[in-house]
Amino acid sequence: MALNKLRQLDRDSIGITLPKDDVRVEGLLNEDGQLQGDHHVHIRYIGDGEWVVELVDEIEV
């Protein structure tokens, strides 16, 4: 099991990295291994230290 460290981004945000290989499997990287396009995720707290991260296709405004 890979472990990722939580990081303080600013006063109101904490960040975590996603393993690049997992992002590559989703087809979100170009041939140079860089993120291609804009992507958004929905992060939902389940409870007991568990979150779900879902890639969303569209953002409703």
Contact map, one row per residue, 1 for C-alpha under 8 A:
1110000000000000000000000000000000000000000000000000000000000
1111000000000000000000000000000000000000000000000000000000000
1111100000000000000000000000000000000000000000000000000000000
0111110000000001110000000000000000000000000000000000000000000
0011111000000001100000000000000000000000000000000000000000000
0001111100000111000000000000000000000000000000000000000000000
0000111110000111000000000000000000000000000000000000000000000
0000011111101110000000000000000000000000000000000000000000000
0000001111111110000000000000000000000000000000000000000000000
0000000111111100000000000000000000000000000000000000000000000
0000000111111000000000000000000000000000000000000000000000000
0000000011111100000000000000000000000000000000000000000000000
0000000111111110000000000000000000000000000000000000000000000
0000011111011111000000000000000000000000000000000000000000000
0000011110001111100000000000000000000000000000000000000000000
0001111000000111110000000000000000000000000000000000000000000
0001100000000011111000000000000000000000000000000000000000000
0001000000000001111101100000000000000000000000000000000000000
0000000000000000111111100000000000000000000000000000000000000
0000000000000000011111110000000000000000000000000000000000000
0000000000000000001111111000000000000000000000000000000000000
0000000000000000011111111100000000000000000000000000000000000
0000000000000000011111111111100000000000000000000000000000000
0000000000000000000111111111100010000000000000000000000000000
0000000000000000000011111111000000000000000000000000000000000
0000000000000000000001111111000000000000000000000000000000000
0000000000000000000000111111110000000000000000000000000000000
0000000000000000000000111111110000111000000000000000000000000
0000000000000000000000110011111111110000000000000000000000000
0000000000000000000000000011111111110000000000000000000000000
0000000000000000000000000000111111000000000000000000000000000
0000000000000000000000000000111111000000000000000000000000000
0000000000000000000000010000111111100000000000000000000000000
0000000000000000000000000000111111110000000000000000000000000
0000000000000000000000000001110011111000000000000000000000000
0000000000000000000000000001110001111100000000000000000000000
0000000000000000000000000001000000111110000000000000000000000
0000000000000000000000000000000000011111000000000000000000000
0000000000000000000000000000000000001111100000000000001110000
0000000000000000000000000000000000000111110000000000001110100
0000000000000000000000000000000000000011111000000000111100000
0000000000000000000000000000000000000001111100000001111100000
0000000000000000000000000000000000000000111110000011110000000
0000000000000000000000000000000000000000011111000011100000000
0000000000000000000000000000000000000000001111100111000000000
0000000000000000000000000000000000000000000111111111000000000
0000000000000000000000000000000000000000000011111110000000000
0000000000000000000000000000000000000000000001111100000000000
0000000000000000000000000000000000000000000001111110000000000
0000000000000000000000000000000000000000000011111111000000000
0000000000000000000000000000000000000000001111101111100000000
0000000000000000000000000000000000000000011111000111110000000
0000000000000000000000000000000000000000111100000011111000000
0000000000000000000000000000000000000000111000000001111100000
0000000000000000000000000000000000000011110000000000111110000
0000000000000000000000000000000000000011110000000000011111100
0000000000000000000000000000000000000011000000000000001111100
0000000000000000000000000000000000000000000000000000000111110
0000000000000000000000000000000000000001000000000000000111111
0000000000000000000000000000000000000000000000000000000001111
0000000000000000000000000000000000000000000000000000000000111
